């Protein structure tokens, strides 16, 4: 049993989601199902996706969240399942609905969490599954993530390293050029999280570690997942699994504070503090100072609302102390 459930979360991004779905139709892997979890989009995303499926003769089923999470008797012959969450559950919450659906179906070995603003190479899933089968101790496996608008620029080679004393993750290979060859062993040795745009997770991992933490809403979920796994599972990287990523097209993610959306900025800062408090409390003073620096930078950029937001996060710990 090597079936894979491909789980995609959509929120007001039907154009990106349909382009992703088109690329999935060309996968050379022979046993997969696609699950699109819609986080209460207001742009008629589900209607657009249904219209696309009908034009492409893709069989689909459409369920509410509660129906999907009790989906033991749903028809298996449909390639596409659409789930209406009727609320914006964030990255973790939206994916968890799809994961529960896959788990209750009990007919798969893996789930592939894939961002909706990605396009995949036809053999991307095959290389992911092969890597995990080569080394069964791997619980989560990542891909080579290249920028959608510049296929020679790397976003991440599998994942990256989280630096606890400053509270920042750094994707392995970030900002370098893709040359087609990489030492996966070296990349895996550097990783303590898998980049969330493409994560193949084993059923055993889900059974033993559990689902994604929904405390974050956006960002840091993959690092939280890896830490919770501890030494029970390894993190893997399949270099020839190629994914092209538009990088935060729906929520305004950017490494440049001047270009980052308010939502992205808020959850990036808030979850840095939450994650540190949860797993690295001894590092909270240094991370706090780094966040103060981020506040001063927003002031220099004239982003007064952002500076006020960071000030509130720093001095009202109840905003980031979920247990």
C-alpha positions as CSV (number, residue, x, y, z in Angstrom):
1,X,0.0,0.0,0.0
2,X,1.9,3.1,-1.2
3,X,-1.1,5.4,-1.9
4,X,-0.4,9.1,-1.2
5,X,-2.9,11.7,-0.3
6,X,-1.9,15.1,-1.6
7,X,-3.3,17.8,0.7
8,X,-3.6,21.4,-0.5
9,X,-5.0,24.3,1.5
10,X,-6.7,27.1,-0.5
11,X,-7.7,30.5,0.7
12,X,-8.8,33.0,-1.9
13,X,-6.2,31.6,-4.4
14,X,-8.1,29.5,-6.9
15,X,-5.9,30.6,-9.8
16,X,-2.8,29.3,-8.0
17,X,-4.6,26.2,-6.8
18,X,-5.8,25.3,-10.3
19,X,-2.3,25.7,-11.8
20,X,-1.0,23.4,-9.0
21,X,-3.7,20.9,-9.8
22,X,-2.9,21.0,-13.5
23,X,0.7,20.0,-12.7
24,X,-0.4,17.2,-10.4
25,X,-2.4,15.6,-13.2
26,X,0.9,15.0,-14.9
27,X,2.5,13.1,-12.0
28,X,4.1,9.9,-13.0
29,X,3.3,8.3,-9.6
30,X,0.5,5.8,-10.1
31,X,-1.5,5.9,-6.9
32,X,-2.5,9.2,-5.4
33,X,-5.6,11.2,-4.4
34,X,-5.9,15.0,-4.1
35,X,-7.6,16.7,-1.2
36,X,-8.2,20.5,-1.4
37,X,-9.2,22.0,1.9
38,X,-10.8,25.5,1.4
39,X,-10.4,27.9,4.3
40,X,-13.7,29.8,3.8
41,X,-12.6,31.6,0.7
42,X,-14.6,34.6,-0.4
43,X,-13.7,34.5,-4.1
44,X,-15.8,31.6,-5.2
45,X,-12.7,29.4,-5.1
46,X,-14.6,26.1,-4.9
47,X,-16.9,27.0,-7.8
48,X,-13.9,27.8,-9.9
49,X,-12.1,24.6,-9.0
50,X,-15.2,22.5,-9.7
51,X,-15.6,24.2,-13.1
52,X,-11.9,23.3,-13.8
53,X,-12.5,19.7,-12.7
54,X,-15.5,19.4,-15.0
55,X,-13.6,20.8,-18.0
56,X,-10.8,18.4,-17.3
57,X,-13.0,15.4,-16.7
58,X,-11.7,15.0,-13.2
59,X,-14.1,13.2,-10.9
60,X,-14.6,14.9,-7.5
61,X,-16.6,14.8,-4.3
62,X,-17.5,17.9,-2.2
63,X,-17.9,17.6,1.5
64,X,-18.2,19.8,4.6
65,X,-15.4,19.5,7.2
66,X,-17.4,17.3,9.6
67,X,-18.4,14.9,6.8
68,X,-14.8,14.7,5.5
69,X,-13.4,14.0,8.9
70,X,-15.7,11.0,9.3
71,X,-15.0,9.9,5.7
72,X,-14.6,6.1,6.1
73,X,-17.2,5.3,3.5
74,X,-16.6,8.1,0.9
75,X,-16.0,6.8,-2.7
76,X,-12.4,6.0,-3.3
77,X,-12.6,6.2,-7.1
78,X,-12.6,10.0,-7.1
79,X,-9.3,11.6,-7.8
80,X,-10.2,14.9,-6.2
81,X,-11.9,15.6,-2.8
82,X,-13.0,19.2,-2.0
83,X,-13.6,20.0,1.6
84,X,-15.3,23.2,2.8
85,X,-13.9,24.2,6.2
86,X,-16.3,27.1,6.6
87,X,-13.7,29.0,8.6
88,X,-10.1,30.2,8.0
89,X,-8.2,27.6,10.0
90,X,-4.8,28.7,8.9
91,X,-2.0,26.5,7.5
92,X,-2.0,23.9,10.2
93,X,-5.8,23.8,10.8
94,X,-6.5,23.6,7.1
95,X,-4.0,20.8,6.5
96,X,-5.1,18.9,9.6
97,X,-8.6,18.6,8.1
98,X,-7.1,16.9,5.1
99,X,-4.8,14.7,7.3
100,X,-7.8,13.5,9.4
101,X,-9.6,12.7,6.2
102,X,-6.7,10.6,4.9
103,X,-6.2,8.9,8.3
104,X,-9.8,7.9,8.7
105,X,-9.8,6.5,5.1
106,X,-6.9,4.2,6.3
107,X,-5.8,3.3,2.7
108,X,-2.5,5.2,2.4
109,X,1.1,5.2,3.5
110,X,1.9,8.9,3.1
111,X,0.4,12.3,3.0
112,X,2.0,15.1,0.9
113,X,1.4,18.6,2.2
114,X,1.8,20.9,-0.7
115,X,1.3,24.6,-0.9
116,X,-1.3,25.8,-3.3
117,X,1.0,28.3,-4.9
118,X,3.4,25.6,-6.2
119,X,3.9,23.8,-9.5
120,X,5.5,20.3,-9.4
121,X,7.6,18.4,-11.8
122,X,6.0,15.1,-13.0
123,X,8.4,12.9,-11.0
124,X,8.5,15.0,-7.8
125,X,6.3,12.7,-5.8
126,X,8.1,9.6,-7.1
127,X,11.4,10.8,-5.8
128,X,9.9,11.7,-2.4
129,X,8.4,8.3,-1.9
130,X,11.6,6.6,-3.1
131,X,13.7,8.5,-0.6
132,X,11.4,7.5,2.3
133,X,11.4,3.9,1.2
134,X,15.2,3.9,1.0
135,X,15.4,5.0,4.6
136,X,12.2,4.1,6.6
137,X,13.4,6.0,9.6
138,X,12.5,9.2,7.8
139,X,9.3,10.7,9.0
140,X,9.1,13.8,6.9
141,X,10.8,14.3,3.5
142,X,11.3,17.6,1.7
143,X,11.9,18.7,-1.9
144,X,14.1,21.0,-3.8
145,X,12.1,24.3,-3.7
146,X,12.9,26.7,-6.5
147,X,11.4,30.1,-7.1
148,X,8.5,30.0,-9.5
149,X,9.6,33.1,-11.3
150,X,13.3,32.2,-11.5
151,X,14.0,28.5,-11.7
152,X,17.7,29.0,-11.0
153,X,17.1,30.5,-7.6
154,X,16.7,28.2,-4.6
155,X,14.3,28.8,-1.8
156,X,15.2,25.7,0.1
157,X,17.0,22.4,-0.3
158,X,14.7,20.2,1.7
159,X,14.5,22.3,4.7
160,X,16.8,24.3,6.9
161,X,18.2,25.1,10.3
162,X,16.4,26.9,13.1
163,X,18.8,29.1,15.2
164,X,17.2,29.2,18.6
165,X,19.2,32.1,20.1
166,X,17.9,34.6,17.5
167,X,14.6,32.8,16.8
168,X,15.1,32.6,13.1
169,X,14.9,29.7,10.6
170,X,17.3,29.7,7.7
171,X,16.5,27.5,4.6
172,X,19.4,25.5,3.5
173,X,20.6,26.8,0.1
174,X,18.6,30.0,0.3
175,X,19.5,32.7,-2.2
176,X,21.9,30.4,-4.0
177,X,21.7,29.2,-7.6
178,X,20.4,25.8,-8.6
179,X,22.9,23.8,-10.5
180,X,21.1,20.4,-10.6
181,X,23.4,18.6,-8.2
182,X,23.4,18.6,-4.4
183,X,24.7,16.3,-1.7
184,X,21.5,15.2,0.1
185,X,23.4,13.8,3.0
186,X,25.0,17.2,3.8
187,X,21.6,18.9,3.4
188,X,19.9,16.4,5.7
189,X,22.7,16.9,8.3
190,X,22.0,20.6,8.4
191,X,18.2,20.3,8.7
192,X,16.2,20.5,11.8
193,X,13.0,21.2,10.0
194,X,11.5,20.5,6.5
195,X,10.3,23.5,4.5
196,X,6.5,23.5,4.6
197,X,5.8,24.2,0.9
198,X,6.4,20.4,0.3
199,X,6.4,17.9,3.1
200,X,5.8,14.1,2.5
201,X,4.9,12.7,5.9
202,X,4.6,9.0,6.7
203,X,1.5,7.5,8.3
204,X,3.7,6.1,11.1
205,X,4.8,9.7,11.9
206,X,1.2,10.9,12.0
207,X,0.3,8.0,14.3
208,X,3.1,8.6,16.7
209,X,3.7,12.3,16.7
210,X,0.2,13.6,15.8
211,X,-1.0,16.4,13.6
212,X,0.3,19.9,13.1
213,X,0.0,22.3,16.0
214,X,-2.8,24.8,15.4
215,X,-1.6,27.3,17.9
216,X,0.5,29.2,15.3
217,X,-2.0,29.7,12.4
218,X,0.9,30.6,10.1
219,X,4.6,29.9,10.3
220,X,6.7,27.7,12.6
221,X,4.4,24.7,12.3
222,X,7.0,22.6,10.5
223,X,9.7,23.4,13.1
224,X,7.3,22.5,15.9
225,X,6.4,19.2,14.2
226,X,10.1,18.3,13.8
227,X,10.9,19.1,17.5
228,X,7.9,17.1,18.7
229,X,9.2,14.1,16.8
230,X,12.4,14.2,18.7
231,X,14.7,11.3,18.0
232,X,11.9,9.0,16.9
233,X,12.1,10.0,13.2
234,X,14.7,11.5,10.9
235,X,14.2,14.3,8.4
236,X,14.8,13.5,4.8
237,X,15.5,15.3,1.5
238,X,14.9,14.2,-2.1
239,X,17.0,16.4,-4.3
240,X,15.4,15.4,-7.6
241,X,11.9,16.2,-6.3
242,X,11.5,19.6,-7.9
243,X,8.9,22.1,-6.8
244,X,8.4,25.7,-8.1
245,X,7.1,28.0,-5.4
246,X,5.5,31.5,-5.8
247,X,6.4,32.2,-2.1
248,X,3.5,33.5,-0.1
249,X,1.4,34.8,-3.0
250,X,-1.8,34.6,-1.0
251,X,-0.6,36.1,2.4
252,X,2.3,38.5,1.4
253,X,5.2,36.6,2.7
254,X,8.6,38.3,2.1
255,X,12.0,38.4,3.6
256,X,11.9,42.1,3.1
257,X,10.1,43.9,6.0
258,X,9.1,46.7,3.7
259,X,7.3,44.3,1.4
260,X,5.8,42.0,4.0
261,X,2.0,42.1,4.6
262,X,0.7,43.0,8.0
263,X,-0.6,39.5,8.5
264,X,2.7,37.9,7.6
265,X,4.6,40.3,9.8
266,X,2.3,39.7,12.8
267,X,2.4,35.9,12.7
268,X,6.2,35.9,12.0
269,X,6.9,38.0,15.1
270,X,4.2,36.5,17.3
271,X,5.1,32.9,16.6
272,X,8.8,33.5,17.0
273,X,8.1,34.4,20.6
274,X,5.6,31.6,21.1
275,X,7.9,29.0,19.6
276,X,10.8,30.2,21.7
277,X,8.8,30.2,24.9
278,X,7.5,26.7,24.2
279,X,10.8,25.0,23.2
280,X,13.7,27.3,24.0
281,X,12.7,29.4,27.0
282,X,16.4,30.0,28.0
283,X,16.8,31.8,24.7
284,X,13.8,34.2,25.2
285,X,15.9,37.2,26.3
286,X,18.1,37.1,23.2
287,X,15.1,36.5,20.9
288,X,13.3,39.4,22.7
289,X,16.2,41.7,21.8
290,X,16.1,40.6,18.2
291,X,12.4,41.4,18.1
292,X,13.1,44.8,19.6
293,X,15.5,45.3,16.7
294,X,12.6,44.4,14.3
295,X,10.5,47.1,16.0
296,X,13.2,49.7,15.5
297,X,13.5,48.7,11.9
298,X,9.7,49.2,11.4
299,X,10.0,52.7,12.9
300,X,12.9,53.5,10.5
301,X,10.7,52.4,7.6
302,X,7.8,54.6,8.8
303,X,5.6,51.6,9.5
304,X,4.1,52.9,12.7
305,X,1.2,50.3,12.8
306,X,3.8,47.5,12.6
307,X,5.9,49.0,15.3
308,X,2.9,49.3,17.6
309,X,1.9,45.7,16.8
310,X,5.4,44.4,17.8
311,X,5.4,46.6,20.9
312,X,2.1,44.9,22.0
313,X,3.5,41.5,21.3
314,X,6.6,42.2,23.4
315,X,4.9,43.7,26.4
316,X,1.7,41.6,26.4
317,X,2.9,38.1,26.7
318,X,-0.7,36.7,26.7
319,X,-0.7,37.2,22.9
320,X,2.0,34.4,22.5
321,X,1.7,32.1,25.5
322,X,-0.7,29.5,24.2
323,X,0.0,26.1,25.8
